[in-house]
Amino acid sequence: MVTVGEGLEKAVQDTFTRPAPKSAGAQMRYLVRQLKSTRAAAELLGVSQRQVERYVAGRAKRPRPELAARLEAEVRKRWQPKVRARAKRAAATTGGIMIDTRARFGFTAAPGTTDDARPRHLTLALPPHHAARLFQAQEQGAGEDLLRRIAAEALGEVYFRDNGRRAHGLEVEFTDLEHLEFEL
């Protein structure tokens, strides 16, 4: 299932200026540097401190698949924080955000009318204030339901209500999400 939170995170990661470390040893060394100790890295990853030291020293090379996934996720979460913050700030103040989605959109209406819910494919540029709301909610730990509701409000205002020029008071439902992609 596609989530708004993952889509926003992927859009921010696409702005990185350098690739994140690929090998387990390089990822572990980066994580130890960020957390300032092998003990903190071990606690975060759920392994022993000795195992972290083996990866840092290069004696261990291939982690178990679940450890590899956790390690990569933790490194990506911390990779290039200034670039990440700059991209979010630019989207929230001047650039806005592009959204490409295929989902079921509809309104409360009689069946068979043009307002009846149906799948639509939309690619739109959302203004900066909508991007700011999405990023702010994500940073505050909002759940997927709230992020979808914010995205639905943004799509409703920009596409269906044409920035307040028509369909006043129209409430948009954003369900059956098939595809969702953001671009800064």
C-alpha positions as CSV (number, residue, x, y, z in Angstrom):
1,M,0.0,0.0,0.0
2,V,1.2,3.4,-0.9
3,T,1.5,6.0,1.9
4,V,1.7,9.7,1.9
5,G,4.5,9.7,4.6
6,E,6.6,7.4,2.5
7,G,6.0,9.5,-0.6
8,L,7.1,12.7,1.1
9,E,10.2,11.0,2.5
10,K,11.1,9.6,-0.9
11,A,10.7,13.1,-2.5
12,V,13.1,14.6,0.1
13,Q,15.6,11.8,-0.4
14,D,15.6,12.5,-4.2
15,T,17.2,15.9,-3.4
16,F,20.3,14.4,-1.8
17,T,23.5,15.7,-3.4
18,R,25.5,12.5,-2.6
19,P,24.5,8.9,-2.5
20,A,24.2,7.3,1.0
21,P,26.8,4.7,1.9
22,K,26.0,1.3,0.3
23,S,28.1,-1.3,2.1
24,A,27.2,-2.5,5.6
25,G,30.6,-1.4,7.0
26,A,30.3,2.1,5.6
27,Q,26.7,2.4,6.8
28,M,27.7,1.2,10.3
29,R,30.7,3.6,10.5
30,Y,28.4,6.5,9.5
31,L,25.8,5.5,12.1
32,V,28.4,5.2,14.8
33,R,29.7,8.6,13.9
34,Q,26.2,10.1,14.0
35,L,25.3,8.5,17.3
36,K,28.8,9.0,18.8
37,S,29.2,5.5,20.1
38,T,29.0,1.8,19.2
39,R,26.8,1.2,22.1
40,A,24.1,3.6,20.9
41,A,24.3,2.2,17.4
42,A,23.9,-1.4,18.8
43,E,20.9,-0.4,20.9
44,L,19.3,1.3,18.0
45,L,19.7,-1.7,15.7
46,G,19.0,-4.3,18.3
47,V,22.4,-6.1,18.0
48,S,25.3,-6.5,20.4
49,Q,28.0,-3.8,20.7
50,R,30.6,-6.3,19.7
51,Q,28.7,-7.0,16.4
52,V,28.7,-3.3,15.6
53,E,32.5,-3.2,16.3
54,R,33.0,-6.1,13.8
55,Y,31.2,-4.2,11.0
56,V,33.2,-1.0,11.8
57,A,36.5,-2.9,11.7
58,G,35.6,-4.7,8.5
59,R,35.6,-8.2,10.0
60,A,31.8,-8.6,9.3
61,K,30.6,-7.9,5.8
62,R,27.1,-9.2,5.2
63,P,24.3,-8.6,7.7
64,R,21.2,-10.6,8.0
65,P,18.4,-9.3,5.7
66,E,16.4,-7.8,8.6
67,L,19.5,-6.1,10.1
68,A,20.5,-4.8,6.6
69,A,17.0,-3.3,6.2
70,R,17.1,-1.6,9.6
71,L,20.7,-0.3,9.0
72,E,19.8,1.2,5.6
73,A,16.6,2.8,7.0
74,E,18.5,4.4,10.0
75,V,21.3,5.7,7.7
76,R,18.8,7.1,5.2
77,K,16.8,8.8,8.0
78,R,20.0,10.6,9.1
79,W,21.7,11.2,5.7
80,Q,22.3,14.9,4.7
81,P,20.1,16.6,7.3
82,K,21.0,20.1,6.0
83,V,20.1,19.2,2.4
84,R,16.9,17.6,3.6
85,A,15.9,20.7,5.7
86,R,16.8,23.1,2.8
87,A,14.6,21.1,0.4
88,K,11.7,21.1,2.8
89,R,12.1,24.8,3.5
90,A,12.2,25.6,-0.3
91,A,9.1,23.6,-1.0
92,A,7.2,25.1,2.0
93,T,8.1,28.7,1.2
94,T,8.6,29.2,-2.6
95,G,8.5,26.1,-4.7
96,G,5.6,24.0,-3.6
97,I,5.4,20.3,-4.3
98,M,4.2,18.2,-7.3
99,I,1.8,15.4,-6.6
100,D,1.1,12.6,-9.0
101,T,-1.6,10.2,-7.8
102,R,-4.2,7.7,-9.0
103,A,-6.9,7.2,-6.5
104,R,-10.7,7.2,-6.1
105,F,-12.0,10.7,-5.7
106,G,-15.5,11.6,-5.1
107,F,-18.0,13.6,-3.2
108,T,-21.3,13.1,-1.4
109,A,-23.6,13.0,-4.4
110,A,-26.4,10.9,-6.0
111,P,-25.1,7.8,-7.7
112,G,-24.5,8.2,-11.4
113,T,-23.8,11.9,-11.3
114,T,-20.4,13.4,-12.3
115,D,-19.7,13.8,-8.6
116,D,-20.0,10.1,-7.9
117,A,-16.7,8.6,-6.7
118,R,-14.4,7.3,-9.5
119,P,-10.7,6.6,-10.1
120,R,-8.8,9.6,-11.4
121,H,-5.2,10.2,-12.3
122,L,-4.1,13.7,-11.2
123,T,-0.7,15.4,-11.6
124,L,-0.8,18.8,-9.9
125,A,1.5,21.5,-8.5
126,L,0.5,22.2,-4.9
127,P,1.2,25.7,-3.6
128,P,3.8,26.1,-0.9
129,H,1.3,26.5,2.0
130,H,0.0,23.0,1.3
131,A,3.6,21.6,1.2
132,A,4.3,23.3,4.5
133,R,1.2,21.7,6.1
134,L,2.2,18.3,4.9
135,F,5.8,18.6,6.1
136,Q,4.7,20.1,9.4
137,A,2.2,17.4,10.1
138,Q,4.8,14.7,9.2
139,E,7.4,16.3,11.5
140,Q,4.9,16.3,14.3
141,G,4.3,12.6,13.9
142,A,0.9,12.7,12.3
143,G,-0.6,9.4,11.3
144,E,-1.3,8.3,7.7
145,D,-5.0,9.3,8.0
146,L,-4.2,12.9,8.8
147,L,-1.6,13.1,6.1
148,R,-4.2,11.8,3.6
149,R,-6.8,14.2,4.8
150,I,-4.3,17.1,4.3
151,A,-3.4,15.9,0.8
152,A,-7.2,15.5,0.0
153,E,-7.8,19.1,1.2
154,A,-5.0,20.3,-1.0
155,L,-6.2,18.4,-4.1
156,G,-9.7,19.6,-3.4
157,E,-8.7,23.2,-3.2
158,V,-6.3,23.2,-6.2
159,Y,-8.1,20.9,-8.6
160,F,-11.8,20.6,-7.7
161,R,-12.5,24.0,-6.3
162,D,-10.0,25.8,-8.6
163,N,-8.5,27.8,-5.7
164,G,-11.9,29.1,-4.6
165,R,-13.3,30.0,-8.0
166,R,-15.9,27.2,-8.1
167,A,-17.6,24.4,-6.1
168,H,-17.6,26.3,-2.8
169,G,-17.9,24.0,0.2
170,L,-17.1,20.9,-1.7
171,E,-15.5,18.2,0.5
172,V,-13.2,15.7,-1.3
173,E,-12.8,12.0,-0.4
174,F,-9.4,10.5,-1.2
175,T,-9.7,6.7,-1.1
176,D,-8.4,3.5,-2.8
177,L,-5.0,5.0,-3.3
178,E,-3.2,3.1,-6.1
179,H,-0.3,5.3,-6.9
180,L,1.2,8.3,-5.1
181,E,4.4,10.2,-5.9
182,F,5.7,13.6,-4.7
183,E,8.4,15.7,-6.3
184,L,10.0,18.8,-4.8
